[in-house]
Amino acid sequence: MSKHEFFVDMTCEGCSGAVTRVLNKLEVKFDIDLPNKKVFIESDRPADVLLETLKKTGKTVTYIGAK
């Protein structure tokens, strides 16, 4: 499994809740670092699929890279 790091422009618990909801649908392991606006995802799915899923939150999302 690969670990991916994303920047997601989250400002509150509601934002991280939106991220949690979309990622739970993919059934992947993830950690949200709200103060640093980062999301770490462990998955076999391609990074572009994860990026498009995170964009469904309506937040600005940037792929930082593999960990």
C-alpha positions in Angstrom: 0.0 0.0 0.0 1.2 3.5 -0.8 1.0 6.5 1.5 0.0 9.8 -0.1 0.0 13.3 1.3 -2.4 16.0 0.3 -2.9 19.7 1.2 -6.6 20.4 1.8 -7.8 23.9 2.7 -9.6 22.9 5.9 -10.5 25.6 8.5 -12.7 23.8 11.0 -14.0 20.5 12.2 -16.8 20.7 9.6 -14.2 20.7 6.9 -12.4 17.7 8.3 -15.8 16.0 8.7 -16.4 16.5 4.9 -13.0 14.9 4.2 -13.8 12.0 6.5 -17.2 11.4 4.8 -15.8 11.2 1.3 -12.8 9.1 2.3 -14.9 6.6 4.3 -16.8 5.8 1.1 -13.5 4.7 -0.5 -12.7 2.5 2.5 -9.1 3.7 2.8 -6.9 4.4 5.9 -6.3 8.0 6.5 -5.2 10.6 9.0 -6.3 14.3 9.1 -3.9 16.9 10.4 -6.3 19.9 10.7 -3.8 22.5 12.1 -1.5 21.9 9.2 -4.3 21.3 6.6 -2.9 18.0 5.5 -4.5 14.6 4.8 -2.5 11.4 4.7 -4.0 8.5 2.9 -2.9 4.9 2.8 -4.3 3.2 -0.3 -3.6 1.1 -3.4 -5.7 3.5 -5.4 -4.0 5.9 -7.8 -3.2 9.4 -6.4 -5.4 11.0 -9.1 -8.5 9.0 -7.9 -7.8 10.1 -4.3 -7.3 13.7 -5.4 -10.7 13.7 -7.3 -12.4 12.2 -4.3 -11.0 14.9 -2.0 -12.1 17.6 -4.4 -15.7 16.5 -3.9 -15.5 18.3 -0.6 -15.4 21.6 -2.4 -12.1 22.5 -0.8 -8.9 23.5 -2.5 -6.8 20.3 -2.7 -3.2 19.8 -3.8 -1.3 16.6 -4.1 2.0 16.9 -2.2 3.4 13.5 -2.9 4.0 9.9 -1.9 5.3 9.3 1.6 
